[in-house]
Amino acid sequence: MKKFVTLAVMAGLASLAACNSSPRENAADTIESNTEAVADNIEDAADNATTTAGEEGLENKADAVRATGQNQADDMRTNDPDTNLSNGI
């Protein structure tokens, strides 16, 4: 059920983001929403971890996924050649 709600929210955000946005902004929003969904799934796995160390490791991984997604989205928005990650621009 949680996955369905997440997908519904992502679809709603995507449709709202499409209004009066540039293709670059839409791509950045998609990057953010996709990495947020992945991070949420990792956090769900952390909630089911059997050890504290396993849970902390998964929480750290979720934080890293969010940070990477935010960096890539910011990079997509700015299109600064000096700060490009691996998005092919």
Backbone atoms as SQL, in Angstrom:
CREATE TABLE atoms (id INTEGER PRIMARY KEY, chain TEXT, resi INTEGER, resn TEXT, atom TEXT, x REAL, y REAL, z REAL);
INSERT INTO atoms VALUES
  (1, 'A', 1, 'MET', 'N', 0.820, -1.185, 0.000),
  (2, 'A', 1, 'MET', 'CA', 0.000, 0.000, 0.000),
  (3, 'A', 1, 'MET', 'C', 0.868, 1.254, 0.000),
  (4, 'A', 2, 'LYS', 'N', 1.971, 1.203, 0.768),
  (5, 'A', 2, 'LYS', 'CA', 2.841, 2.369, 0.850),
  (6, 'A', 2, 'LYS', 'C', 3.479, 2.676, -0.508),
  (7, 'A', 3, 'LYS', 'N', 3.820, 1.630, -1.250),
  (8, 'A', 3, 'LYS', 'CA', 4.404, 1.837, -2.573),
  (9, 'A', 3, 'LYS', 'C', 3.392, 2.472, -3.508),
  (10, 'A', 4, 'PHE', 'N', 2.135, 2.051, -3.406),
  (11, 'A', 4, 'PHE', 'CA', 1.092, 2.635, -4.241),
  (12, 'A', 4, 'PHE', 'C', 0.922, 4.116, -3.939),
  (13, 'A', 5, 'VAL', 'N', 0.925, 4.466, -2.661),
  (14, 'A', 5, 'VAL', 'CA', 0.786, 5.875, -2.271),
  (15, 'A', 5, 'VAL', 'C', 1.977, 6.676, -2.780),
  (16, 'A', 6, 'THR', 'N', 3.178, 6.099, -2.660),
  (17, 'A', 6, 'THR', 'CA', 4.381, 6.777, -3.146),
  (18, 'A', 6, 'THR', 'C', 4.301, 7.011, -4.646),
  (19, 'A', 7, 'LEU', 'N', 3.871, 6.004, -5.385),
  (20, 'A', 7, 'LEU', 'CA', 3.758, 6.152, -6.836),
  (21, 'A', 7, 'LEU', 'C', 2.687, 7.180, -7.202),
  (22, 'A', 8, 'ALA', 'N', 1.590, 7.192, -6.464),
  (23, 'A', 8, 'ALA', 'CA', 0.529, 8.161, -6.734),
  (24, 'A', 8, 'ALA', 'C', 1.009, 9.578, -6.462),
  (25, 'A', 9, 'VAL', 'N', 1.746, 9.754, -5.380),
  (26, 'A', 9, 'VAL', 'CA', 2.283, 11.082, -5.063),
  (27, 'A', 9, 'VAL', 'C', 3.290, 11.512, -6.120),
  (28, 'A', 10, 'MET', 'N', 4.144, 10.591, -6.552),
  (29, 'A', 10, 'MET', 'CA', 5.132, 10.932, -7.581),
  (30, 'A', 10, 'MET', 'C', 4.444, 11.314, -8.881),
  (31, 'A', 11, 'ALA', 'N', 3.384, 10.609, -9.247),
  (32, 'A', 11, 'ALA', 'CA', 2.656, 10.936, -10.476),
  (33, 'A', 11, 'ALA', 'C', 2.009, 12.310, -10.359),
  (34, 'A', 12, 'GLY', 'N', 1.450, 12.596, -9.204),
  (35, 'A', 12, 'GLY', 'CA', 0.841, 13.906, -8.993),
  (36, 'A', 12, 'GLY', 'C', 1.858, 15.019, -9.049),
  (37, 'A', 13, 'LEU', 'N', 3.009, 14.805, -8.423),
  (38, 'A', 13, 'LEU', 'CA', 4.059, 15.818, -8.457),
  (39, 'A', 13, 'LEU', 'C', 4.592, 16.011, -9.870),
  (40, 'A', 14, 'ALA', 'N', 4.710, 14.925, -10.600),
  (41, 'A', 14, 'ALA', 'CA', 5.202, 15.025, -11.970),
  (42, 'A', 14, 'ALA', 'C', 4.236, 15.825, -12.838),
  (43, 'A', 15, 'SER', 'N', 2.943, 15.613, -12.641),
  (44, 'A', 15, 'SER', 'CA', 1.979, 16.359, -13.449),
  (45, 'A', 15, 'SER', 'C', 1.965, 17.832, -13.069),
  (46, 'A', 16, 'LEU', 'N', 2.132, 18.127, -11.793),
  (47, 'A', 16, 'LEU', 'CA', 2.208, 19.525, -11.379),
  (48, 'A', 16, 'LEU', 'C', 3.498, 20.178, -11.862),
  (49, 'A', 17, 'ALA', 'N', 4.570, 19.419, -11.822),
  (50, 'A', 17, 'ALA', 'CA', 5.858, 19.970, -12.238),
  (51, 'A', 17, 'ALA', 'C', 5.876, 20.266, -13.732),
  (52, 'A', 18, 'ALA', 'N', 5.059, 19.581, -14.498),
  (53, 'A', 18, 'ALA', 'CA', 5.046, 19.781, -15.946),
  (54, 'A', 18, 'ALA', 'C', 4.449, 21.127, -16.334),
  (55, 'A', 19, 'CYS', 'N', 3.709, 21.738, -15.463),
  (56, 'A', 19, 'CYS', 'CA', 3.077, 23.020, -15.769),
  (57, 'A', 19, 'CYS', 'C', 4.112, 24.140, -15.767),
  (58, 'A', 20, 'ASN', 'N', 4.264, 24.790, -16.885),
  (59, 'A', 20, 'ASN', 'CA', 5.133, 25.960, -17.016),
  (60, 'A', 20, 'ASN', 'C', 6.568, 25.712, -16.555),
  (61, 'A', 21, 'SER', 'N', 7.095, 24.535, -16.806),
  (62, 'A', 21, 'SER', 'CA', 8.464, 24.224, -16.454),
  (63, 'A', 21, 'SER', 'C', 9.251, 23.894, -17.703),
  (64, 'A', 22, 'SER', 'N', 10.532, 24.166, -17.636),
  (65, 'A', 22, 'SER', 'CA', 11.397, 23.834, -18.754),
  (66, 'A', 22, 'SER', 'C', 11.705, 22.338, -18.733),
  (67, 'A', 23, 'PRO', 'N', 12.135, 21.782, -19.844),
  (68, 'A', 23, 'PRO', 'CA', 12.520, 20.365, -19.849),
  (69, 'A', 23, 'PRO', 'C', 13.643, 20.073, -18.857),
  (70, 'A', 24, 'ARG', 'N', 14.544, 21.025, -18.692),
  (71, 'A', 24, 'ARG', 'CA', 15.651, 20.845, -17.738),
  (72, 'A', 24, 'ARG', 'C', 15.108, 20.767, -16.306),
  (73, 'A', 25, 'GLU', 'N', 14.160, 21.626, -15.984),
  (74, 'A', 25, 'GLU', 'CA', 13.559, 21.617, -14.652),
  (75, 'A', 25, 'GLU', 'C', 12.764, 20.332, -14.428),
  (76, 'A', 26, 'ASN', 'N', 12.058, 19.892, -15.465),
  (77, 'A', 26, 'ASN', 'CA', 11.315, 18.629, -15.356),
  (78, 'A', 26, 'ASN', 'C', 12.260, 17.460, -15.102),
  (79, 'A', 27, 'ALA', 'N', 13.389, 17.453, -15.796),
  (80, 'A', 27, 'ALA', 'CA', 14.364, 16.381, -15.597),
  (81, 'A', 27, 'ALA', 'C', 14.926, 16.421, -14.180),
  (82, 'A', 28, 'ALA', 'N', 15.218, 17.616, -13.684),
  (83, 'A', 28, 'ALA', 'CA', 15.736, 17.751, -12.322),
  (84, 'A', 28, 'ALA', 'C', 14.703, 17.285, -11.306),
  (85, 'A', 29, 'ASP', 'N', 13.439, 17.632, -11.526),
  (86, 'A', 29, 'ASP', 'CA', 12.378, 17.185, -10.619),
  (87, 'A', 29, 'ASP', 'C', 12.237, 15.665, -10.642),
  (88, 'A', 30, 'THR', 'N', 12.384, 15.079, -11.817),
  (89, 'A', 30, 'THR', 'CA', 12.297, 13.629, -11.940),
  (90, 'A', 30, 'THR', 'C', 13.442, 12.961, -11.198),
  (91, 'A', 31, 'ILE', 'N', 14.630, 13.512, -11.321),
  (92, 'A', 31, 'ILE', 'CA', 15.786, 12.975, -10.598),
  (93, 'A', 31, 'ILE', 'C', 15.516, 13.002, -9.101),
  (94, 'A', 32, 'GLU', 'N', 15.022, 14.136, -8.619),
  (95, 'A', 32, 'GLU', 'CA', 14.745, 14.261, -7.191),
  (96, 'A', 32, 'GLU', 'C', 13.681, 13.268, -6.723),
  (97, 'A', 33, 'SER', 'N', 12.600, 13.149, -7.470),
  (98, 'A', 33, 'SER', 'CA', 11.527, 12.256, -7.027),
  (99, 'A', 33, 'SER', 'C', 11.949, 10.797, -7.093),
  (100, 'A', 34, 'ASN', 'N', 12.728, 10.433, -8.103),
  (101, 'A', 34, 'ASN', 'CA', 13.184, 9.044, -8.207),
  (102, 'A', 34, 'ASN', 'C', 14.147, 8.685, -7.080),
  (103, 'A', 35, 'THR', 'N', 15.092, 9.571, -6.791),
  (104, 'A', 35, 'THR', 'CA', 16.038, 9.265, -5.714),
  (105, 'A', 35, 'THR', 'C', 15.342, 9.292, -4.359),
  (106, 'A', 36, 'GLU', 'N', 14.336, 10.122, -4.204),
  (107, 'A', 36, 'GLU', 'CA', 13.570, 10.140, -2.959),
  (108, 'A', 36, 'GLU', 'C', 12.832, 8.821, -2.770),
  (109, 'A', 37, 'ALA', 'N', 12.272, 8.290, -3.843),
  (110, 'A', 37, 'ALA', 'CA', 11.573, 7.007, -3.759),
  (111, 'A', 37, 'ALA', 'C', 12.540, 5.875, -3.410),
  (112, 'A', 38, 'VAL', 'N', 13.723, 5.895, -4.013),
  (113, 'A', 38, 'VAL', 'CA', 14.729, 4.877, -3.713),
  (114, 'A', 38, 'VAL', 'C', 15.155, 4.984, -2.249),
  (115, 'A', 39, 'ALA', 'N', 15.397, 6.206, -1.790),
  (116, 'A', 39, 'ALA', 'CA', 15.800, 6.409, -0.395),
  (117, 'A', 39, 'ALA', 'C', 14.702, 5.956, 0.567),
  (118, 'A', 40, 'ASP', 'N', 13.460, 6.213, 0.225),
  (119, 'A', 40, 'ASP', 'CA', 12.349, 5.760, 1.072),
  (120, 'A', 40, 'ASP', 'C', 12.317, 4.239, 1.162),
  (121, 'A', 41, 'ASN', 'N', 12.562, 3.578, 0.044),
  (122, 'A', 41, 'ASN', 'CA', 12.592, 2.105, 0.049),
  (123, 'A', 41, 'ASN', 'C', 13.749, 1.576, 0.896),
  (124, 'A', 42, 'ILE', 'N', 14.883, 2.244, 0.832),
  (125, 'A', 42, 'ILE', 'CA', 16.025, 1.830, 1.656),
  (126, 'A', 42, 'ILE', 'C', 15.702, 2.037, 3.133),
  (127, 'A', 43, 'GLU', 'N', 15.027, 3.136, 3.461),
  (128, 'A', 43, 'GLU', 'CA', 14.641, 3.367, 4.853),
  (129, 'A', 43, 'GLU', 'C', 13.627, 2.325, 5.329),
  (130, 'A', 44, 'ASP', 'N', 12.742, 1.895, 4.449),
  (131, 'A', 44, 'ASP', 'CA', 11.814, 0.822, 4.808),
  (132, 'A', 44, 'ASP', 'C', 12.575, -0.461, 5.128),
  (133, 'A', 45, 'ALA', 'N', 13.613, -0.730, 4.342),
  (134, 'A', 45, 'ALA', 'CA', 14.447, -1.900, 4.614),
  (135, 'A', 45, 'ALA', 'C', 15.179, -1.729, 5.944),
  (136, 'A', 46, 'ALA', 'N', 15.596, -0.510, 6.254),
  (137, 'A', 46, 'ALA', 'CA', 16.277, -0.248, 7.524),
  (138, 'A', 46, 'ALA', 'C', 15.343, -0.525, 8.701),
  (139, 'A', 47, 'ASP', 'N', 14.066, -0.192, 8.532),
  (140, 'A', 47, 'ASP', 'CA', 13.100, -0.454, 9.596),
  (141, 'A', 47, 'ASP', 'C', 12.960, -1.946, 9.871),
  (142, 'A', 48, 'ASN', 'N', 13.241, -2.766, 8.871),
  (143, 'A', 48, 'ASN', 'CA', 13.133, -4.211, 9.017),
  (144, 'A', 48, 'ASN', 'C', 14.463, -4.888, 9.333),
  (145, 'A', 49, 'ALA', 'N', 15.519, -4.099, 9.503),
  (146, 'A', 49, 'ALA', 'CA', 16.837, -4.667, 9.782),
  (147, 'A', 49, 'ALA', 'C', 16.828, -5.370, 11.140),
  (148, 'A', 50, 'THR', 'N', 17.601, -6.434, 11.231),
  (149, 'A', 50, 'THR', 'CA', 17.621, -7.219, 12.459),
  (150, 'A', 50, 'THR', 'C', 18.663, -6.734, 13.456),
  (151, 'A', 51, 'THR', 'N', 19.609, -5.922, 13.004),
  (152, 'A', 51, 'THR', 'CA', 20.633, -5.404, 13.915),
  (153, 'A', 51, 'THR', 'C', 20.671, -3.886, 13.838),
  (154, 'A', 52, 'THR', 'N', 21.162, -3.289, 14.892),
  (155, 'A', 52, 'THR', 'CA', 21.295, -1.831, 14.930),
  (156, 'A', 52, 'THR', 'C', 22.298, -1.355, 13.888),
  (157, 'A', 53, 'ALA', 'N', 23.388, -2.090, 13.744),
  (158, 'A', 53, 'ALA', 'CA', 24.406, -1.714, 12.765),
  (159, 'A', 53, 'ALA', 'C', 23.841, -1.778, 11.347),
  (160, 'A', 54, 'GLY', 'N', 23.061, -2.803, 11.075),
  (161, 'A', 54, 'GLY', 'CA', 22.439, -2.921, 9.755),
  (162, 'A', 54, 'GLY', 'C', 21.479, -1.782, 9.495),
  (163, 'A', 55, 'GLU', 'N', 20.703, -1.429, 10.516),
  (164, 'A', 55, 'GLU', 'CA', 19.756, -0.331, 10.373),
  (165, 'A', 55, 'GLU', 'C', 20.488, 0.992, 10.127),
  (166, 'A', 56, 'GLU', 'N', 21.536, 1.254, 10.898),
  (167, 'A', 56, 'GLU', 'CA', 22.299, 2.493, 10.725),
  (168, 'A', 56, 'GLU', 'C', 22.964, 2.550, 9.360),
  (169, 'A', 57, 'GLY', 'N', 23.472, 1.421, 8.892),
  (170, 'A', 57, 'GLY', 'CA', 24.098, 1.383, 7.571),
  (171, 'A', 57, 'GLY', 'C', 23.113, 1.707, 6.466),
  (172, 'A', 58, 'LEU', 'N', 21.908, 1.160, 6.577),
  (173, 'A', 58, 'LEU', 'CA', 20.891, 1.438, 5.562),
  (174, 'A', 58, 'LEU', 'C', 20.404, 2.888, 5.647),
  (175, 'A', 59, 'GLU', 'N', 20.290, 3.421, 6.851),
  (176, 'A', 59, 'GLU', 'CA', 19.903, 4.826, 7.001),
  (177, 'A', 59, 'GLU', 'C', 20.958, 5.740, 6.375),
  (178, 'A', 60, 'ASN', 'N', 22.234, 5.406, 6.578),
  (179, 'A', 60, 'ASN', 'CA', 23.311, 6.194, 5.965),
  (180, 'A', 60, 'ASN', 'C', 23.271, 6.099, 4.444),
  (181, 'A', 61, 'LYS', 'N', 22.959, 4.914, 3.950),
  (182, 'A', 61, 'LYS', 'CA', 22.856, 4.731, 2.500),
  (183, 'A', 61, 'LYS', 'C', 21.697, 5.559, 1.940),
  (184, 'A', 62, 'ALA', 'N', 20.573, 5.592, 2.653),
  (185, 'A', 62, 'ALA', 'CA', 19.431, 6.396, 2.212),
  (186, 'A', 62, 'ALA', 'C', 19.799, 7.876, 2.177),
  (187, 'A', 63, 'ASP', 'N', 20.529, 8.331, 3.186),
  (188, 'A', 63, 'ASP', 'CA', 20.973, 9.737, 3.209),
  (189, 'A', 63, 'ASP', 'C', 21.898, 10.036, 2.031),
  (190, 'A', 64, 'ALA', 'N', 22.775, 9.088, 1.717),
  (191, 'A', 64, 'ALA', 'CA', 23.699, 9.275, 0.597),
  (192, 'A', 64, 'ALA', 'C', 22.945, 9.318, -0.734),
  (193, 'A', 65, 'VAL', 'N', 21.925, 8.476, -0.882),
  (194, 'A', 65, 'VAL', 'CA', 21.126, 8.474, -2.112),
  (195, 'A', 65, 'VAL', 'C', 20.420, 9.826, -2.267),
  (196, 'A', 66, 'ARG', 'N', 19.844, 10.334, -1.176),
  (197, 'A', 66, 'ARG', 'CA', 19.171, 11.634, -1.229),
  (198, 'A', 66, 'ARG', 'C', 20.149, 12.752, -1.610),
  (199, 'A', 67, 'ALA', 'N', 21.331, 12.735, -0.999),
  (200, 'A', 67, 'ALA', 'CA', 22.323, 13.774, -1.284),
  (201, 'A', 67, 'ALA', 'C', 22.782, 13.711, -2.735),
  (202, 'A', 68, 'THR', 'N', 23.013, 12.514, -3.239),
  (203, 'A', 68, 'THR', 'CA', 23.427, 12.353, -4.633),
  (204, 'A', 68, 'THR', 'C', 22.342, 12.854, -5.580),
  (205, 'A', 69, 'GLY', 'N', 21.107, 12.492, -5.292),
  (206, 'A', 69, 'GLY', 'CA', 19.998, 12.950, -6.126),
  (207, 'A', 69, 'GLY', 'C', 19.861, 14.457, -6.120),
  (208, 'A', 70, 'GLN', 'N', 20.012, 15.059, -4.955),
  (209, 'A', 70, 'GLN', 'CA', 19.923, 16.514, -4.863),
  (210, 'A', 70, 'GLN', 'C', 21.056, 17.180, -5.635),
  (211, 'A', 71, 'ASN', 'N', 22.266, 16.619, -5.514),
  (212, 'A', 71, 'ASN', 'CA', 23.402, 17.172, -6.253),
  (213, 'A', 71, 'ASN', 'C', 23.196, 17.066, -7.758),
  (214, 'A', 72, 'GLN', 'N', 22.698, 15.929, -8.212),
  (215, 'A', 72, 'GLN', 'CA', 22.476, 15.750, -9.642),
  (216, 'A', 72, 'GLN', 'C', 21.368, 16.668, -10.139),
  (217, 'A', 73, 'ALA', 'N', 20.320, 16.835, -9.351),
  (218, 'A', 73, 'ALA', 'CA', 19.225, 17.728, -9.751),
  (219, 'A', 73, 'ALA', 'C', 19.705, 19.177, -9.794),
  (220, 'A', 74, 'ASP', 'N', 20.463, 19.577, -8.800),
  (221, 'A', 74, 'ASP', 'CA', 21.008, 20.942, -8.802),
  (222, 'A', 74, 'ASP', 'C', 21.914, 21.164, -9.996),
  (223, 'A', 75, 'ASP', 'N', 22.722, 20.153, -10.308),
  (224, 'A', 75, 'ASP', 'CA', 23.608, 20.234, -11.458),
  (225, 'A', 75, 'ASP', 'C', 22.819, 20.348, -12.753),
  (226, 'A', 76, 'MET', 'N', 21.730, 19.630, -12.847),
  (227, 'A', 76, 'MET', 'CA', 20.878, 19.682, -14.032),
  (228, 'A', 76, 'MET', 'C', 20.282, 21.082, -14.188),
  (229, 'A', 77, 'ARG', 'N', 19.896, 21.675, -13.080),
  (230, 'A', 77, 'ARG', 'CA', 19.282, 23.007, -13.126),
  (231, 'A', 77, 'ARG', 'C', 20.280, 24.093, -13.513),
  (232, 'A', 78, 'THR', 'N', 21.490, 24.018, -12.994),
  (233, 'A', 78, 'THR', 'CA', 22.457, 25.088, -13.235),
  (234, 'A', 78, 'THR', 'C', 23.177, 24.943, -14.567),
  (235, 'A', 79, 'ASN', 'N', 23.389, 23.687, -14.992),
  (236, 'A', 79, 'ASN', 'CA', 24.102, 23.423, -16.244),
  (237, 'A', 79, 'ASN', 'C', 25.444, 24.135, -16.291),
  (238, 'A', 80, 'ASP', 'N', 26.106, 24.221, -15.162),
  (239, 'A', 80, 'ASP', 'CA', 27.429, 24.833, -15.088),
  (240, 'A', 80, 'ASP', 'C', 28.464, 23.779, -15.476),
  (241, 'A', 81, 'PRO', 'N', 29.185, 23.985, -16.579),
  (242, 'A', 81, 'PRO', 'CA', 30.117, 22.965, -17.057),
  (243, 'A', 81, 'PRO', 'C', 31.207, 22.605, -16.038),
  (244, 'A', 82, 'ASP', 'N', 31.501, 23.518, -15.129),
  (245, 'A', 82, 'ASP', 'CA', 32.533, 23.239, -14.150),
  (246, 'A', 82, 'ASP', 'C', 32.056, 22.332, -13.028),
  (247, 'A', 83, 'THR', 'N', 30.753, 22.179, -12.860),
  (248, 'A', 83, 'THR', 'CA', 30.248, 21.372, -11.749),
  (249, 'A', 83, 'THR', 'C', 29.463, 20.164, -12.219),
  (250, 'A', 84, 'ASN', 'N', 29.489, 19.868, -13.515),
  (251, 'A', 84, 'ASN', 'CA', 28.708, 18.729, -14.018),
  (252, 'A', 84, 'ASN', 'C', 29.152, 17.427, -13.394),
  (253, 'A', 85, 'LEU', 'N', 28.172, 16.625, -13.057),
  (254, 'A', 85, 'LEU', 'CA', 28.458, 15.283, -12.571),
  (255, 'A', 85, 'LEU', 'C', 28.520, 14.393, -13.808),
  (256, 'A', 86, 'SER', 'N', 27.862, 13.304, -13.813),
  (257, 'A', 86, 'SER', 'CA', 27.928, 12.404, -14.963),
  (258, 'A', 86, 'SER', 'C', 26.606, 12.412, -15.734),
  (259, 'A', 87, 'ASN', 'N', 25.999, 13.562, -15.889),
  (260, 'A', 87, 'ASN', 'CA', 24.704, 13.602, -16.586),
  (261, 'A', 87, 'ASN', 'C', 24.841, 13.844, -18.077),
  (262, 'A', 88, 'GLY', 'N', 26.056, 13.886, -18.577),
  (263, 'A', 88, 'GLY', 'CA', 26.268, 13.949, -20.012),
  (264, 'A', 88, 'GLY', 'C', 26.120, 15.332, -20.621),
  (265, 'A', 89, 'ILE', 'N', 26.073, 16.357, -19.810),
  (266, 'A', 89, 'ILE', 'CA', 25.936, 17.717, -20.370),
  (267, 'A', 89, 'ILE', 'C', 27.293, 18.336, -20.557);
